Amino acid sequence: MRGILLEILEHSGGLSVQDIAIRIAAATLLSVVIYISYWFTHAGTTYSKKFNVSLVTLTILSATVITVIGNNIALALGMAGALSIVRFRTAVKDSRDTTYIFWAVIVGLCSGVGDFWTAIIGSGVVFVVLLLMGRVRNENRILLIIKAQKSLESDIEGIVFQHFNMKPQLRVKNTTPETVEFIFEMGRHTYNRTYKQEQNITQLLYDIDGMEYVNVVTQNDEISG
């Protein structure tokens, strides 16, 4: 019994150089499909070239690991133990990016074991599904922060909503007996369209006596690592 176990543990896949090259090449070609899909389905600040390149390398590395392991149980157990100490702390800024990470890993696994058709068909289906879902856009939001005398509360709301055609959303209103502070939120397109008017919002607000400050802040959901 001990001899059988030792034989199983010491058994190696014995892949030729040609087989290894084919598997790595297949993973590389399919990683290009993943790269194109991510590039096409993301626009604006949601697109990260560094993350896209990482998907390509992740696919190739996954295929390399599986090719090395082959059917060598001892090596598989050793790599599982070594990889178990790896901890990833990078936050994923878009939940759909998780799909691309799994896609890259699965393509690498399929290529590493030589199951090319599964990788090709699966990648084709995922590519079409993501294509049909459309591009992901992250339109930066504009925050309009205003502080003025408390007596100007209704006047400020009227000016802001009239200037932007009732599209801003009032997110915060902080008041004291003497002052009031507003935070309005709107899309960048809504804010940019008002440039064609004779006066922008800051000029209109500063024409009112008792205005303390008007700040315009750009906000987005991107998480930088």
Phi, psi and omega in degrees: 000316179297321179296322179295317179297318179296322179295321180293317182292328183270355183288137180240152183293326177065045179286144176281165178298324179296317179297318179297316181297321180296317182292318179292321179295319178297318178297321180294316180296317180289332177293331176295323176298317178297318179301312181296319181297314181294319180297321184282327186268002178235141181221156177068218184286349179285339181277131177233113180294324179299317179294322181295316177295325178297326177297320179297310181293327178296320178297313181294318180294321177298316178296322180296316180298314181293324177295320179295317182295311182056231177248028177272103186295319181298316180292323178298316179295321179295316179292324178299320178292321180291317181287340182292343180274353181283133178234130180256127182246000183285127179282140178270118187285336180231129183300333180285344176296332177299324177300318181292326177295312178296322179300313180298316181295315182295318177299319178297320179295314180297317180293323181296328179266001177084012179269074188289323183295322177298317179294319182292311182294315179299318179295322179297318180294315180296320179300314181294317180299313180294327178294318181291332180289342177090175183280145176268123180240140177245091181281118179301139178266150177253129174253124177255112185251123186230136173228132184205184177293150184299330182292344182266010186305305183291326180295318181295315179300318180296317181294314183296311182293324178290321182294324182254021175056044175064016183272334179294153175249129178279109183269321184220139170223109178255130182231150169230171178302337182251331188230165174221141179233131180245149167230109177259144178240139178205164177286158180298323181295321178298318181290318184292329181296335183283351178296336182285346180282161184296322179235136175275175188295324181294321178295318180297318183288321181287348175287347180271132176290136179101005178279129181269308175201157175226116181244140176244122186235135174268133182230139173220174185263005184289137178253119179270141181263000000 
